[in-house]
Each structure stands twice: as C-alpha cells, then as structure tokens.
Amino acid sequence: MPQNASIRSSAHATLAHGRGDWNATYPVRQQHLHVTAQARIAEVHSAGDWHDLAARYGDPTTHPGSDTDLDHSADIDNGLARTWNAVAADHDGVHLSFAGLLSALYVPITTPDIGTTTLWAWGWESTYWLRSAFTTVTDLTSLTEAPEMANYWQPLD
C-alpha cells in the first residue's frame, strides 16, 4: 500500500464525525499491518459470541461483575468479562465485526451458568490484537487533523 493511500476504517469515521469518547491527540500515527495467514482470530458477530467469549475466558476473581459507571448511568450490567491473558492463550486477536458492533453493543445476554454479559466498551469495528501476528508493518503518513468526510469516501487509489 503506498504511503499516501486513502484508508477507510471505523476509527477514521469516528474521527471524521467527531463523535464518541475518543479525544485523539494529533498527530495520530497510522500503520498498515500485514497479518499472517496463520493468525488465530476469535470472531464476534453477535451478543451471543461475546457471551461465549466471556463464558470461556472469564475469570470472576479478576472481573466479577458490572462496572459501576455503566450500571449507574445506563442501568446495564456488563457482568463477567473475558480476561485478555486467557484469550491470548488460544487467539492472537479478537475481531468485532460491523455486524457484531450493531447487534451486540449494549445487548445483555443472561444464562444461568454465567450470568449476564454485555459488550459495552468497544467503539467501532476492529481487531484487538493480543500478540503480534504481523508479517510486516508499514508506517503511513500520520494524521495531523481529523479526516474530512468528503475525502473519507473517495475511492482508494
């Protein structure tokens, strides 16, 4: 990918819209990551997928229950959460798809064995990398300001 190529990502859209709770400090460093074909990625496409991740990798001793801020402000119980170190034993990253973002964000799932889990602190479709699974990392031009929406949707070169 050329150094000056346009990039489209959910993070760019968030910056362009100026919404959300990410107060970016410019310049924002950008990189193009080339992911190895052997990367082990856990996929989250639904609230059920998030619940399954918490059920398999949750640890009640490190995160026993709801965040009080979320509970008090929105009356949402995020419940048991996954422990990233435990997830990293089996996966290199966790990918929240756009469908997962739309269908799982703030949607509680409750089962008798686990209790309630709620995905609530993920701002856009992305992969949370737990370990390096990259063959190469290419530095791109840093963003010196928020992208403009008019330029954001231009076709890639």
C-alpha positions in Angstrom: 0.0 0.0 0.0 1.5 3.4 -0.9 2.4 5.8 1.9 -0.3 8.3 0.8 -3.1 5.8 0.1 -6.5 6.5 1.5 -7.5 4.4 4.4 -11.1 3.5 5.3 -11.7 2.3 8.8 -14.3 2.7 11.5 -11.7 4.6 13.5 -11.4 7.1 10.7 -15.1 7.5 10.5 -15.2 8.2 14.2 -12.5 10.9 13.9 -14.3 12.4 10.9 -17.6 12.6 12.6 -16.1 14.0 15.8 -18.4 11.7 17.9 -17.6 9.2 20.6 -15.4 9.4 23.6 -12.1 9.2 21.8 -10.3 12.5 22.1 -7.5 11.9 19.7 -4.2 13.7 20.2 -2.7 14.7 16.9 -0.7 13.6 15.1 -2.3 10.2 15.1 0.1 7.5 13.9 -1.1 5.2 11.2 0.2 1.8 10.1 -0.8 -0.8 7.6 -0.5 -4.2 9.2 0.1 -7.3 7.1 -1.4 -10.2 9.0 0.0 -13.7 8.8 -2.4 -16.3 7.3 -1.8 -18.4 10.4 -3.3 -15.7 12.8 -5.8 -17.1 15.2 -8.7 -14.7 15.4 -11.8 -15.0 17.6 -14.7 -13.6 15.8 -17.5 -11.6 17.5 -20.5 -11.2 15.2 -23.3 -11.2 17.9 -24.0 -10.7 21.5 -24.0 -14.5 21.8 -20.4 -14.6 20.5 -19.4 -12.0 23.1 -21.2 -14.0 25.8 -19.4 -17.2 24.7 -16.0 -15.5 24.8 -16.7 -14.3 28.4 -18.0 -17.8 29.4 -14.9 -19.5 28.1 -12.3 -16.9 29.1 -13.9 -15.1 32.0 -12.4 -15.1 35.5 -14.8 -14.0 38.3 -11.8 -13.3 40.5 -10.3 -10.7 38.2 -13.6 -9.2 36.9 -16.5 -10.4 39.0 -19.3 -8.1 37.7 -20.6 -4.9 36.5 -18.7 -1.7 36.1 -20.4 0.8 38.4 -20.3 3.7 35.9 -22.2 1.7 33.3 -24.6 0.3 35.9 -25.4 3.8 37.4 -25.5 5.7 34.1 -27.4 3.3 31.9 -28.7 0.5 34.2 -26.7 -2.0 32.2 -25.0 -4.9 33.9 -21.9 -5.9 31.8 -21.3 -8.8 34.1 -18.5 -11.3 33.7 -15.8 -10.2 31.3 -13.2 -12.1 29.5 -9.6 -12.0 30.8 -7.4 -10.9 27.8 -4.4 -13.1 29.0 -6.7 -16.1 29.0 -8.0 -15.3 25.5 -4.3 -14.8 24.3 -3.6 -18.5 25.2 -5.8 -19.5 22.2 -6.0 -16.4 20.0 -3.8 -13.7 18.5 -6.7 -11.3 18.3 -10.4 -10.7 18.8 -12.3 -9.2 15.8 -15.5 -7.3 16.4 -17.2 -7.2 13.0 -19.5 -4.4 11.9 -22.4 -6.8 12.3 -21.2 -7.6 15.8 -21.0 -4.0 16.7 -24.6 -3.3 15.5 -26.1 -6.4 17.0 -24.1 -6.8 20.3 -23.3 -3.4 21.6 -25.3 -2.8 24.9 -27.2 -6.1 24.4 -27.1 -8.1 27.6 -27.2 -11.9 27.4 -28.0 -13.9 30.5 -27.6 -17.6 31.1 -27.9 -19.5 34.4 -24.3 -20.7 34.4 -22.6 -17.5 33.6 -25.0 -14.7 34.5 -25.1 -11.6 32.3 -22.5 -10.3 29.8 -22.8 -7.1 27.8 -20.4 -5.7 25.2 -20.2 -2.1 26.0 -16.8 -0.6 25.7 -15.9 -1.1 22.0 -16.3 1.9 19.8 -16.0 0.6 16.2 -15.4 -2.5 14.1 -11.9 -3.5 14.7 -9.5 -6.2 15.8 -8.0 -6.1 19.3 -4.5 -7.6 18.9 -3.3 -9.7 21.8 0.0 -10.5 20.3 1.9 -9.7 17.1 0.6 -11.7 14.2 2.1 -9.5 11.5 4.5 -10.3 8.7 5.3 -6.6 8.1 4.2 -3.3 9.5 4.3 -0.3 7.1 4.3 3.2 8.6 1.9 5.5 6.9 1.6 9.3 7.0 0.3 10.4 10.4 -3.0 12.2 10.6 -2.4 15.8 11.6 -6.1 16.5 11.9 -9.4 14.7 11.7 -10.2 13.3 8.2 -12.8 15.2 6.2 -16.0 13.3 5.3 -15.8 14.5 1.7 -12.4 12.9 1.4 -13.2 9.9 3.5 -15.5 8.3 1.0 -13.3 8.8 -2.1 -12.3 5.6 -3.9 -9.0 4.0 -2.9 -6.1 4.5 -5.4 
